[in-house]
Amino acid sequence: MRWKPFAAANDVPVRRRASARMPRLLGTLLALLALLPVPAPLGTPGAAAAPVRIKDIADFEGVRENQLVGYGLVVGLPGTGDKLRTAIFTRQTLIGMLERLGVNTRDQETRLETKNVAAVMVTANLPSFARPGSRIDIAVSALGDATNLTGGTLLVTPLLGADGEVYAVAQGAVATGAVAARGQAGSVQRGVPTAARISSGAIVEREIPFELAGRDRIRLALRNPDFTTARRIAAAINRAAGAPLAQATDPRTVAIQLAGRDPAEFLTDIEQIRVEPDMVARVVIEEASGTIVMGANVRISTVAIAQGNLTIRVTETPQVSQPEALSNGQTAVVPRTNIEVDTQQDRRMGMLRGAVTLADLVRGLNSLGVGPRDMIPILQSIKAAGALQAELEVR
């Protein structure tokens, strides 16, 4: 008699039901996987840029900041101000300010030796639609030979616009955020102690007149001019509005008809529309720091690259020759020179096939052992050979 393994009475039906459900579960899983987006590899021609809001790539006409500038005095410095003997403008400004306050210093002008005053330039940006009474931030910069503005106070300084009118008045305690210490044998400095900021340090006295109400049209100004981007913005606005209200007039401008709509509400809706900006294939090189930035649309035609350097290393290891004891010889220095020449013969020529992408270019240069500093002349040579299908901007 053979023993059979114990089996429940419902084992077979359960297995049949599981096998019957399997095709349906597999089909549902495949359908869900088909709906998931498949990201394109970096550097492929079909890789699309992420859409961005219109407010992040364009500005509305008239909705802009205006620059203000003024000249003033910072007082209360701990002996780090201008030297009145050399900073003549600081002396004249100080004398004029004291005279306006009723203090006569003309007779004692030669005795003004204070080092607690510094002449400064005050700059600020007046935001759009800034109303009288609102506050704005200002920047303060030393104009004379002051060494540190920490601890000073800016006196009342009118801020002028490009038309010469006063639009704000600045005053307050300056804050540099810098640290400077000096001793007899050394010094240390972090930050720039001659440049400071005053948060909410100016009060707006006059507003720049600009009204959105009553306008029948407004224009968008692209921060990076491009025909394709301007046309995409116009098409996106027309789709959202359901009417042909926008038109790209040039690479930087998109004209929008308001058509009786509320300007503030309509422009708010336009700001949130997302478009995919296009960009010019460009390679930017910063020679001072060795920084290279390349766009995704950069392409390289078929080209062969070989890179190598000639390094000559000269090492001097002089030796001292001393005579034996109780002899009449003299101590002499015997030169020993070692010269090494490295031609980097292990470098090979690499071939980049036509229409390679940014990722292929970087990968190919890295395989040759090329660093960022060496990539700069290589890219310049590729551009000179006509194989770099992009703009090359060297700064």
GUGUMAR-148762 format. One record per residue (C-alpha): residue in three letters; x, y, z. Coordinates in steps of 0.2 Angstrom, whole numbers, padded with zeros to 4 digits, always signed. Example, Ala and Ser with C-alpha at 12.3 -4.5 7.8 and 13.67 -1.06 7.14 Angstrom:
# residues 2
ALA+0062-0022+0039SER+0068-0005+0036
END
This chain:
# residues 395
MET+0000+0000+0000ARG+0007+0017-0005TRP+0004+0032+0004LYS-0003+0047-0006PRO+0001+0065+0000PHE-0013+0074+0009ALA-0023+0085-0002ALA-0037+0096+0002ALA-0053+0094-0006ASN-0053+0111-0014ASP-0035+0111-0021VAL-0039+0107-0039PRO-0053+0120-0041VAL-0042+0133-0034ARG-0028+0129-0046ARG-0040+0130-0060ARG-0047+0147-0055ALA-0029+0154-0054SER-0024+0147-0071ALA-0040+0155-0078ARG-0036+0172-0071MET-0018+0172-0077PRO-0021+0178-0095ARG-0032+0192-0089LEU-0020+0198-0076LEU-0006+0198-0088GLY-0016+0207-0101THR-0020+0221-0089LEU-0002+0223-0083LEU+0004+0225-0101ALA-0010+0238-0104LEU-0004+0248-0089LEU+0014+0247-0095ALA+0010+0253-0112LEU+0002+0269-0104LEU+0018+0273-0095PRO+0029+0286-0104VAL+0046+0280-0110PRO+0059+0293-0107ALA+0071+0297-0122PRO+0090+0295-0118LEU+0100+0310-0115GLY+0107+0317-0131THR+0096+0309-0143PRO+0088+0319-0157GLY+0071+0315-0152ALA+0073+0320-0133ALA+0061+0335-0130ALA+0064+0349-0117ALA+0052+0350-0103PRO+0038+0363-0105VAL+0039+0379-0095ARG+0028+0393-0090ILE+0027+0408-0101LYS+0030+0420-0086ASP+0047+0411-0084ILE+0053+0415-0102ALA+0045+0431-0106ASP+0040+0448-0099PHE+0025+0459-0102GLU+0027+0476-0110GLY+0028+0490-0097VAL+0028+0478-0082ARG+0047+0480-0078GLU+0059+0487-0065ASN+0067+0504-0066GLN+0085+0508-0060LEU+0088+0522-0047VAL+0104+0529-0041GLY+0110+0542-0028TYR+0125+0549-0019GLY+0126+0550+0000LEU+0136+0549+0016VAL+0138+0534+0028VAL+0143+0540+0046GLY+0147+0532+0062LEU+0162+0521+0055PRO+0175+0515+0067GLY+0189+0524+0059THR+0187+0515+0043GLY+0180+0530+0032ASP+0187+0541+0019LYS+0203+0551+0022LEU+0197+0569+0020ARG+0214+0575+0014THR+0213+0564-0002ALA+0194+0562-0004ILE+0190+0580-0008PHE+0172+0576-0013THR+0169+0568+0004ARG+0175+0584+0012GLN+0164+0595+0001THR+0149+0584+0004LEU+0151+0584+0023ILE+0153+0603+0024GLY+0138+0606+0013MET+0128+0594+0024LEU+0133+0602+0040GLU+0129+0620+0033ARG+0111+0614+0029LEU+0110+0608+0047GLY+0115+0625+0053VAL+0134+0621+0057ASN+0147+0633+0049THR+0163+0624+0046ARG+0170+0635+0032ASP+0182+0643+0044GLN+0188+0627+0051GLU+0189+0617+0034THR+0207+0613+0036ARG+0204+0605+0053LEU+0192+0592+0047GLU+0201+0576+0050THR+0187+0564+0054LYS+0189+0546+0048ASN+0171+0541+0052VAL+0163+0547+0036ALA+0162+0539+0019ALA+0155+0544+0002VAL+0145+0531-0006MET+0134+0527-0021VAL+0117+0520-0018THR+0108+0510-0031ALA+0091+0502-0031ASN+0078+0494-0043LEU+0060+0502-0042PRO+0048+0487-0045SER+0033+0489-0057PHE+0018+0496-0050ALA+0027+0502-0034ARG+0016+0514-0024PRO+0021+0529-0014GLY+0025+0523+0004SER+0031+0506-0001ARG+0049+0500+0004ILE+0062+0493-0007ASP+0080+0486-0004ILE+0095+0496-0008ALA+0114+0493-0011VAL+0127+0504-0004SER+0145+0505-0011ALA+0160+0515-0006LEU+0166+0528-0017GLY+0182+0534-0009ASP+0196+0526+0000ALA+0185+0519+0015THR+0191+0502+0020ASN+0175+0495+0029LEU+0157+0501+0030THR+0152+0489+0044GLY+0143+0498+0058GLY+0139+0514+0048THR+0123+0523+0045LEU+0117+0530+0028LEU+0110+0547+0030VAL+0095+0553+0020THR+0099+0550+0001PRO+0087+0554-0013LEU+0087+0541-0027LEU+0085+0548-0045GLY+0078+0540-0060ALA+0085+0541-0078ASP+0074+0557-0080GLY+0083+0566-0065GLU+0067+0565-0054VAL+0067+0558-0036TYR+0057+0542-0035ALA+0063+0536-0018VAL+0073+0541-0002ALA+0085+0530+0007GLN+0092+0529+0025GLY+0096+0516+0038ALA+0110+0506+0045VAL+0121+0497+0033ALA+0125+0478+0034THR+0140+0471+0024GLY+0140+0453+0030ALA+0159+0454+0028VAL+0172+0449+0041ALA+0189+0458+0041ALA+0203+0456+0054ARG+0221+0463+0054GLY+0236+0461+0065GLN+0254+0466+0064ALA+0260+0451+0054GLY+0244+0446+0044SER+0226+0449+0040VAL+0211+0440+0035GLN+0195+0445+0025ARG+0179+0436+0020GLY+0167+0445+0009VAL+0168+0463+0003PRO+0167+0476+0017THR+0165+0491+0006ALA+0149+0485-0002ALA+0133+0484+0009ARG+0114+0482+0008ILE+0100+0489+0018SER+0084+0478+0018SER+0069+0489+0015GLY+0080+0504+0016ALA+0071+0516+0004ILE+0054+0523+0004VAL+0045+0526-0013GLU+0040+0544-0015ARG+0034+0544-0033GLU+0026+0530-0044ILE+0029+0528-0063PRO+0013+0530-0071PHE+0007+0514-0081GLU-0011+0508-0083LEU-0016+0491-0089ALA-0035+0496-0089GLY-0041+0502-0106ARG-0027+0495-0116ASP-0033+0485-0131ARG-0017+0476-0134ILE-0001+0471-0125ARG+0016+0463-0131LEU+0026+0449-0124ALA+0045+0451-0124LEU+0055+0435-0124ARG+0071+0435-0114ASN+0079+0423-0126PRO+0074+0429-0144ASP+0069+0414-0155PHE+0057+0413-0170THR+0051+0395-0165THR+0048+0399-0147ALA+0038+0415-0151ARG+0027+0405-0163ARG+0024+0392-0150ILE+0019+0405-0137ALA+0007+0413-0150ALA-0001+0396-0154ALA-0002+0391-0136ILE-0011+0407-0131ASN-0023+0405-0146ARG-0028+0388-0141ALA-0031+0393-0123ALA-0041+0408-0128GLY-0051+0399-0142ALA-0048+0413-0154PRO-0033+0420-0164LEU-0028+0434-0152ALA-0009+0432-0152GLN+0004+0434-0166ALA+0023+0433-0166THR+0029+0449-0174ASP+0047+0445-0173PRO+0059+0433-0163ARG+0057+0443-0147THR+0039+0450-0148VAL+0022+0442-0147ALA+0007+0454-0149ILE-0009+0450-0139GLN-0026+0457-0142LEU-0035+0459-0126ALA-0052+0460-0135GLY-0062+0468-0121ARG-0055+0456-0108ASP-0050+0461-0090PRO-0031+0463-0093ALA-0026+0457-0075GLU-0036+0441-0076PHE-0032+0438-0094LEU-0013+0440-0092THR-0013+0429-0076ASP-0020+0415-0086ILE-0007+0418-0100GLU+0007+0417-0087GLN+0002+0399-0082ILE+0002+0392-0100ARG+0016+0380-0103VAL+0026+0380-0119GLU+0042+0370-0125PRO+0055+0383-0128ASP+0068+0381-0142MET+0086+0385-0141VAL+0100+0389-0153ALA+0114+0376-0153ARG+0128+0385-0144VAL+0144+0381-0135VAL+0149+0394-0121ILE+0167+0393-0115GLU+0174+0403-0100GLU+0193+0403-0102ALA+0197+0410-0086SER+0189+0396-0076GLY+0189+0382-0089THR+0170+0381-0089ILE+0162+0373-0104VAL+0143+0373-0107MET+0135+0365-0122GLY+0117+0364-0127ALA+0108+0348-0131ASN+0106+0353-0149VAL+0125+0353-0152ARG+0130+0342-0167ILE+0147+0337-0173SER+0151+0331-0191THR+0163+0318-0195VAL+0180+0323-0188ALA+0196+0314-0181ILE+0204+0321-0165ALA+0221+0319-0158GLN+0227+0328-0143GLY+0244+0328-0135ASN+0256+0339-0125LEU+0275+0340-0124THR+0281+0341-0106ILE+0299+0345-0102ARG+0304+0343-0084VAL+0321+0349-0078THR+0327+0344-0060GLU+0342+0351-0051THR+0349+0340-0037PRO+0366+0348-0033GLN+0379+0338-0023VAL+0392+0345-0011SER+0410+0338-0012GLN+0420+0340+0003PRO+0439+0337+0005GLU+0446+0324+0017ALA+0451+0330+0034LEU+0468+0339+0036SER+0470+0341+0017ASN+0472+0357+0007GLY+0456+0354-0004GLN+0441+0365-0005THR+0423+0362-0003ALA+0414+0362-0020VAL+0396+0361-0027VAL+0394+0348-0041PRO+0379+0351-0051ARG+0367+0337-0056THR+0354+0340-0069ASN+0340+0328-0074ILE+0330+0331-0090GLU+0314+0321-0094VAL+0304+0323-0110ASP+0286+0317-0110THR+0278+0317-0128GLN+0263+0308-0122GLN+0265+0295-0136ASP+0251+0284-0128ARG+0238+0296-0134ARG+0228+0290-0149MET+0218+0298-0163GLY+0199+0296-0160MET+0186+0297-0174LEU+0169+0305-0171ARG+0156+0300-0184GLY+0144+0312-0192ALA+0130+0320-0183VAL+0135+0314-0166THR+0126+0321-0151LEU+0132+0330-0135ALA+0133+0314-0125ASP+0144+0306-0139LEU+0156+0321-0140VAL+0159+0321-0121ARG+0161+0302-0120GLY+0173+0302-0135LEU+0184+0317-0127ASN+0184+0308-0110SER+0190+0292-0118LEU+0205+0301-0125GLY+0209+0307-0107VAL+0205+0325-0111GLY+0201+0337-0097PRO+0191+0353-0097ARG+0206+0364-0100ASP+0211+0354-0115MET+0193+0353-0122ILE+0193+0372-0125PRO+0207+0372-0139ILE+0199+0356-0146LEU+0182+0364-0148GLN+0190+0379-0156SER+0199+0368-0168ILE+0183+0358-0172LYS+0174+0375-0175ALA+0188+0381-0187ALA+0187+0365-0197GLY+0169+0368-0199ALA+0163+0352-0190LEU+0155+0360-0175GLN+0137+0363-0180ALA+0134+0376-0167GLU+0138+0394-0161LEU+0155+0395-0152GLU+0155+0409-0139VAL+0171+0412-0129ARG+0171+0424-0114
END
